[in-house]
Amino acid sequence: MLLKSTTRHIRIFAAEMNQDELVPSNHVLTLDVDPDNEFNWNEDALQKVYRQFDELVEASSGVDLTDYNLRRIGSDLEHYLRSLLQKGEISYNLSSRVTNYSMGLPQVATE
């Protein structure tokens, strides 16, 4: 059975990619960041998310791989994305197919 965590902007699978298919694994986690392209990303911000993911996985090493543990990591990453948005390190992609401002209204600079 494939364990997974799915939030609005983060998908984590206990699986590895093999020829464009997810193959369940008890030893590999696959991360999909912002699958709907709701945000504008730069490489630095994306690498920060990957590093945060690695830190969260490392912090939970030694515990059983369960749906709950994956959801906790996914939720923590979702909060991390919100902090990147609030700091202005990422922004909403206004060309996205859906602009629902799920992380809060965009900040508008005042003059």
MODELLER restraints for C-alpha pairs under 7 A, 6 or more apart:
rsr = mdl.restraints
at = mdl.atoms
rsr.add(forms.Gaussian(group=physical.xy_distance, feature=features.Distance(at['CA:2:A'], at['CA:14:A']), mean=6.36, stdev=0.5))
rsr.add(forms.Gaussian(group=physical.xy_distance, feature=features.Distance(at['CA:2:A'], at['CA:24:A']), mean=5.38, stdev=0.5))
rsr.add(forms.Gaussian(group=physical.xy_distance, feature=features.Distance(at['CA:3:A'], at['CA:13:A']), mean=6.03, stdev=0.5))
rsr.add(forms.Gaussian(group=physical.xy_distance, feature=features.Distance(at['CA:3:A'], at['CA:14:A']), mean=5.29, stdev=0.5))
rsr.add(forms.Gaussian(group=physical.xy_distance, feature=features.Distance(at['CA:3:A'], at['CA:67:A']), mean=6.00, stdev=0.5))
rsr.add(forms.Gaussian(group=physical.xy_distance, feature=features.Distance(at['CA:4:A'], at['CA:12:A']), mean=5.46, stdev=0.5))
rsr.add(forms.Gaussian(group=physical.xy_distance, feature=features.Distance(at['CA:4:A'], at['CA:13:A']), mean=4.39, stdev=0.5))
rsr.add(forms.Gaussian(group=physical.xy_distance, feature=features.Distance(at['CA:4:A'], at['CA:14:A']), mean=6.07, stdev=0.5))
rsr.add(forms.Gaussian(group=physical.xy_distance, feature=features.Distance(at['CA:4:A'], at['CA:67:A']), mean=6.44, stdev=0.5))
rsr.add(forms.Gaussian(group=physical.xy_distance, feature=features.Distance(at['CA:4:A'], at['CA:70:A']), mean=6.58, stdev=0.5))
rsr.add(forms.Gaussian(group=physical.xy_distance, feature=features.Distance(at['CA:5:A'], at['CA:11:A']), mean=5.65, stdev=0.5))
rsr.add(forms.Gaussian(group=physical.xy_distance, feature=features.Distance(at['CA:5:A'], at['CA:12:A']), mean=5.07, stdev=0.5))
rsr.add(forms.Gaussian(group=physical.xy_distance, feature=features.Distance(at['CA:5:A'], at['CA:13:A']), mean=6.57, stdev=0.5))
rsr.add(forms.Gaussian(group=physical.xy_distance, feature=features.Distance(at['CA:5:A'], at['CA:67:A']), mean=6.86, stdev=0.5))
rsr.add(forms.Gaussian(group=physical.xy_distance, feature=features.Distance(at['CA:5:A'], at['CA:70:A']), mean=5.52, stdev=0.5))
rsr.add(forms.Gaussian(group=physical.xy_distance, feature=features.Distance(at['CA:5:A'], at['CA:71:A']), mean=4.94, stdev=0.5))
rsr.add(forms.Gaussian(group=physical.xy_distance, feature=features.Distance(at['CA:5:A'], at['CA:74:A']), mean=6.15, stdev=0.5))
rsr.add(forms.Gaussian(group=physical.xy_distance, feature=features.Distance(at['CA:6:A'], at['CA:12:A']), mean=6.51, stdev=0.5))
rsr.add(forms.Gaussian(group=physical.xy_distance, feature=features.Distance(at['CA:7:A'], at['CA:74:A']), mean=6.64, stdev=0.5))
rsr.add(forms.Gaussian(group=physical.xy_distance, feature=features.Distance(at['CA:9:A'], at['CA:33:A']), mean=6.06, stdev=0.5))
rsr.add(forms.Gaussian(group=physical.xy_distance, feature=features.Distance(at['CA:9:A'], at['CA:34:A']), mean=4.37, stdev=0.5))
rsr.add(forms.Gaussian(group=physical.xy_distance, feature=features.Distance(at['CA:9:A'], at['CA:35:A']), mean=6.55, stdev=0.5))
rsr.add(forms.Gaussian(group=physical.xy_distance, feature=features.Distance(at['CA:9:A'], at['CA:78:A']), mean=6.64, stdev=0.5))
rsr.add(forms.Gaussian(group=physical.xy_distance, feature=features.Distance(at['CA:10:A'], at['CA:32:A']), mean=5.98, stdev=0.5))
rsr.add(forms.Gaussian(group=physical.xy_distance, feature=features.Distance(at['CA:10:A'], at['CA:33:A']), mean=5.01, stdev=0.5))
rsr.add(forms.Gaussian(group=physical.xy_distance, feature=features.Distance(at['CA:10:A'], at['CA:34:A']), mean=5.94, stdev=0.5))
rsr.add(forms.Gaussian(group=physical.xy_distance, feature=features.Distance(at['CA:10:A'], at['CA:74:A']), mean=6.12, stdev=0.5))
rsr.add(forms.Gaussian(group=physical.xy_distance, feature=features.Distance(at['CA:10:A'], at['CA:78:A']), mean=6.49, stdev=0.5))
rsr.add(forms.Gaussian(group=physical.xy_distance, feature=features.Distance(at['CA:11:A'], at['CA:31:A']), mean=5.89, stdev=0.5))
rsr.add(forms.Gaussian(group=physical.xy_distance, feature=features.Distance(at['CA:11:A'], at['CA:32:A']), mean=4.99, stdev=0.5))
rsr.add(forms.Gaussian(group=physical.xy_distance, feature=features.Distance(at['CA:11:A'], at['CA:33:A']), mean=6.56, stdev=0.5))
rsr.add(forms.Gaussian(group=physical.xy_distance, feature=features.Distance(at['CA:12:A'], at['CA:29:A']), mean=6.63, stdev=0.5))
rsr.add(forms.Gaussian(group=physical.xy_distance, feature=features.Distance(at['CA:12:A'], at['CA:30:A']), mean=5.63, stdev=0.5))
rsr.add(forms.Gaussian(group=physical.xy_distance, feature=features.Distance(at['CA:12:A'], at['CA:31:A']), mean=4.71, stdev=0.5))
rsr.add(forms.Gaussian(group=physical.xy_distance, feature=features.Distance(at['CA:12:A'], at['CA:32:A']), mean=6.34, stdev=0.5))
rsr.add(forms.Gaussian(group=physical.xy_distance, feature=features.Distance(at['CA:12:A'], at['CA:74:A']), mean=6.83, stdev=0.5))
rsr.add(forms.Gaussian(group=physical.xy_distance, feature=features.Distance(at['CA:13:A'], at['CA:29:A']), mean=5.57, stdev=0.5))
rsr.add(forms.Gaussian(group=physical.xy_distance, feature=features.Distance(at['CA:13:A'], at['CA:30:A']), mean=5.12, stdev=0.5))
rsr.add(forms.Gaussian(group=physical.xy_distance, feature=features.Distance(at['CA:13:A'], at['CA:31:A']), mean=6.64, stdev=0.5))
rsr.add(forms.Gaussian(group=physical.xy_distance, feature=features.Distance(at['CA:14:A'], at['CA:24:A']), mean=5.95, stdev=0.5))
rsr.add(forms.Gaussian(group=physical.xy_distance, feature=features.Distance(at['CA:14:A'], at['CA:25:A']), mean=5.49, stdev=0.5))
rsr.add(forms.Gaussian(group=physical.xy_distance, feature=features.Distance(at['CA:14:A'], at['CA:26:A']), mean=6.29, stdev=0.5))
rsr.add(forms.Gaussian(group=physical.xy_distance, feature=features.Distance(at['CA:14:A'], at['CA:28:A']), mean=5.91, stdev=0.5))
rsr.add(forms.Gaussian(group=physical.xy_distance, feature=features.Distance(at['CA:14:A'], at['CA:29:A']), mean=4.61, stdev=0.5))
rsr.add(forms.Gaussian(group=physical.xy_distance, feature=features.Distance(at['CA:14:A'], at['CA:30:A']), mean=6.42, stdev=0.5))
rsr.add(forms.Gaussian(group=physical.xy_distance, feature=features.Distance(at['CA:15:A'], at['CA:22:A']), mean=5.69, stdev=0.5))
rsr.add(forms.Gaussian(group=physical.xy_distance, feature=features.Distance(at['CA:15:A'], at['CA:23:A']), mean=5.12, stdev=0.5))
rsr.add(forms.Gaussian(group=physical.xy_distance, feature=features.Distance(at['CA:15:A'], at['CA:24:A']), mean=4.11, stdev=0.5))
rsr.add(forms.Gaussian(group=physical.xy_distance, feature=features.Distance(at['CA:15:A'], at['CA:25:A']), mean=4.51, stdev=0.5))
rsr.add(forms.Gaussian(group=physical.xy_distance, feature=features.Distance(at['CA:15:A'], at['CA:28:A']), mean=5.68, stdev=0.5))
rsr.add(forms.Gaussian(group=physical.xy_distance, feature=features.Distance(at['CA:15:A'], at['CA:29:A']), mean=5.61, stdev=0.5))
rsr.add(forms.Gaussian(group=physical.xy_distance, feature=features.Distance(at['CA:15:A'], at['CA:30:A']), mean=6.01, stdev=0.5))
rsr.add(forms.Gaussian(group=physical.xy_distance, feature=features.Distance(at['CA:16:A'], at['CA:22:A']), mean=5.53, stdev=0.5))
rsr.add(forms.Gaussian(group=physical.xy_distance, feature=features.Distance(at['CA:16:A'], at['CA:23:A']), mean=5.37, stdev=0.5))
rsr.add(forms.Gaussian(group=physical.xy_distance, feature=features.Distance(at['CA:16:A'], at['CA:24:A']), mean=6.63, stdev=0.5))
rsr.add(forms.Gaussian(group=physical.xy_distance, feature=features.Distance(at['CA:16:A'], at['CA:25:A']), mean=6.58, stdev=0.5))
rsr.add(forms.Gaussian(group=physical.xy_distance, feature=features.Distance(at['CA:16:A'], at['CA:28:A']), mean=6.05, stdev=0.5))
rsr.add(forms.Gaussian(group=physical.xy_distance, feature=features.Distance(at['CA:16:A'], at['CA:29:A']), mean=6.73, stdev=0.5))
rsr.add(forms.Gaussian(group=physical.xy_distance, feature=features.Distance(at['CA:16:A'], at['CA:30:A']), mean=5.99, stdev=0.5))
rsr.add(forms.Gaussian(group=physical.xy_distance, feature=features.Distance(at['CA:17:A'], at['CA:23:A']), mean=6.24, stdev=0.5))
rsr.add(forms.Gaussian(group=physical.xy_distance, feature=features.Distance(at['CA:37:A'], at['CA:96:A']), mean=6.22, stdev=0.5))
rsr.add(forms.Gaussian(group=physical.xy_distance, feature=features.Distance(at['CA:38:A'], at['CA:92:A']), mean=5.96, stdev=0.5))
rsr.add(forms.Gaussian(group=physical.xy_distance, feature=features.Distance(at['CA:38:A'], at['CA:93:A']), mean=5.26, stdev=0.5))
rsr.add(forms.Gaussian(group=physical.xy_distance, feature=features.Distance(at['CA:38:A'], at['CA:96:A']), mean=5.61, stdev=0.5))
rsr.add(forms.Gaussian(group=physical.xy_distance, feature=features.Distance(at['CA:39:A'], at['CA:90:A']), mean=6.53, stdev=0.5))
rsr.add(forms.Gaussian(group=physical.xy_distance, feature=features.Distance(at['CA:39:A'], at['CA:91:A']), mean=5.45, stdev=0.5))
rsr.add(forms.Gaussian(group=physical.xy_distance, feature=features.Distance(at['CA:39:A'], at['CA:92:A']), mean=4.36, stdev=0.5))
rsr.add(forms.Gaussian(group=physical.xy_distance, feature=features.Distance(at['CA:39:A'], at['CA:93:A']), mean=4.56, stdev=0.5))
rsr.add(forms.Gaussian(group=physical.xy_distance, feature=features.Distance(at['CA:40:A'], at['CA:90:A']), mean=5.77, stdev=0.5))
rsr.add(forms.Gaussian(group=physical.xy_distance, feature=features.Distance(at['CA:40:A'], at['CA:91:A']), mean=5.28, stdev=0.5))
rsr.add(forms.Gaussian(group=physical.xy_distance, feature=features.Distance(at['CA:40:A'], at['CA:92:A']), mean=5.89, stdev=0.5))
rsr.add(forms.Gaussian(group=physical.xy_distance, feature=features.Distance(at['CA:40:A'], at['CA:93:A']), mean=5.14, stdev=0.5))
rsr.add(forms.Gaussian(group=physical.xy_distance, feature=features.Distance(at['CA:41:A'], at['CA:90:A']), mean=5.66, stdev=0.5))
rsr.add(forms.Gaussian(group=physical.xy_distance, feature=features.Distance(at['CA:45:A'], at['CA:89:A']), mean=6.41, stdev=0.5))
rsr.add(forms.Gaussian(group=physical.xy_distance, feature=features.Distance(at['CA:45:A'], at['CA:90:A']), mean=6.92, stdev=0.5))
rsr.add(forms.Gaussian(group=physical.xy_distance, feature=features.Distance(at['CA:53:A'], at['CA:77:A']), mean=6.91, stdev=0.5))
rsr.add(forms.Gaussian(group=physical.xy_distance, feature=features.Distance(at['CA:56:A'], at['CA:73:A']), mean=6.30, stdev=0.5))
rsr.add(forms.Gaussian(group=physical.xy_distance, feature=features.Distance(at['CA:82:A'], at['CA:103:A']), mean=5.99, stdev=0.5))
rsr.add(forms.Gaussian(group=physical.xy_distance, feature=features.Distance(at['CA:84:A'], at['CA:90:A']), mean=5.92, stdev=0.5))
rsr.add(forms.Gaussian(group=physical.xy_distance, feature=features.Distance(at['CA:85:A'], at['CA:91:A']), mean=5.83, stdev=0.5))
